[in-house]
Amino acid sequence: TIDVGSCISFAALDCDGDGLTNGEETTGGSDPLNPCDPNPLALGSNDCDGDGLTNDEETSNGTDPNNPDSDGDGINDGDEVNNGTDPNDTDTDDDIDYDIQ
């Protein structure tokens, strides 16, 4: 087993598991330790925007995996999905304030 610190020194390995070797990422200018760089959809199990939904869950919900609040209402997508509201609707409770905080 190679630890992450040692992994980065091997150009043929893929330390972050995104399908690109460390050498390809270094040459292309992306981070070989960040599975969301350069392709935020490379691994469906990642949560590249930190909203609590994986990239696969973002795809199923029609939300943006690079934006924690896809509809811009001030409530992050993960909280909306977990609370049963629509992360694509700026007014999830159908009042007149559009939930903008």
Buried (B, 14 or more C-beta within 10 A) or exposed (E): EEEEEEBBEBEEBBBBEBEBBBBBBBEEEBBBBBBBBBBBBBBEEBBBBEBBBBBBBBEEBEBBBEBBBBBEBEBBBBBBBEEEBBBBBBBBEEEEEBBEE
